[in-house]
Amino acid sequence: MMSEILSPTLLNQTLTVADTEYSISIPGGTKHFSVQCRTAFAVRFAFVTAKVATSTAPFATIKSGGAYTSPEKLNMAAATLYVASAEAGVVVEVVCWS
């Protein structure tokens, strides 16, 4: 059986204003992705809008120095990841494999 060859896509989003929602487009066909903050700050994320800026459930938190890793073998349609941080100027890094 032949292994599937996946291609990476790197996405970066600078959160220039604290406690403000920013969106990152996850490409359709993504099989696996991970999210982390480039610097040592916590980041809130959700897959629905209007949750992360004001910390309204449901959302999840990537703790300082941590990362979120999706389950493997996804076959996602295009999706939007919404992110925010209590700190201004942080960069959120996303690696998508498709």
Residue pairs with C-beta under 8 A, 6 or more apart in sequence:
4 31
6 31
6 32
6 97
6 98
7 97
7 98
8 95
8 96
8 97
9 27
9 95
9 96
9 97
9 98
10 93
10 94
10 95
11 24
11 25
11 93
11 94
11 95
11 96
12 38
12 91
12 92
12 93
12 94
13 22
13 23
13 24
13 83
13 91
13 92
13 94
14 89
14 90
14 91
14 92
15 22
15 43
15 83
15 84
15 85
15 87
15 88
15 89
15 90
15 91
15 92
16 88
16 89
17 88
18 85
18 86
18 87
18 88
19 53
19 54
19 84
19 85
19 86
20 53
20 84
21 49
21 50
21 51
21 52
21 53
21 82
21 83
21 84
22 82
22 83
22 84
22 92
23 49
23 80
23 81
23 82
23 83
24 80
24 81
24 82
24 83
24 92
24 94
25 78
25 79
25 80
25 81
26 33
26 76
26 78
26 79
26 80
26 81
26 94
26 96
27 78
27 96
27 98
28 76
28 77
28 78
29 75
29 76
29 98
30 74
30 76
30 79
30 96
30 97
30 98
31 72
31 73
31 74
31 75
31 76
31 97
31 98
32 69
32 70
32 71
32 72
32 73
32 74
32 96
32 97
33 69
33 70
33 74
33 94
33 95
33 96
33 97
34 67
34 68
34 69
34 70
34 94
34 95
35 43
35 45
35 62
35 67
35 68
35 81
35 83
35 92
35 93
35 94
36 43
36 62
36 66
36 67
36 68
36 92
36 93
37 43
37 62
37 64
37 85
37 90
37 91
37 92
37 93
38 90
38 91
38 92
38 93
39 87
39 90
39 91
40 64
40 65
41 64
41 85
41 86
41 87
41 90
42 61
42 62
42 63
42 64
42 85
42 86
43 61
43 62
43 83
43 84
43 85
43 90
43 92
44 51
44 52
44 55
44 59
44 60
44 61
44 62
44 83
44 84
44 85
45 52
45 59
45 60
45 61
45 62
45 68
45 81
45 82
45 83
46 52
46 58
46 59
46 60
46 81
46 82
47 79
47 80
47 81
47 82
48 58
48 82
49 80
49 82
50 56
51 57
51 58
51 59
51 82
52 59
52 82
52 83
52 84
53 84
60 68
62 68
81 94
83 92
85 92
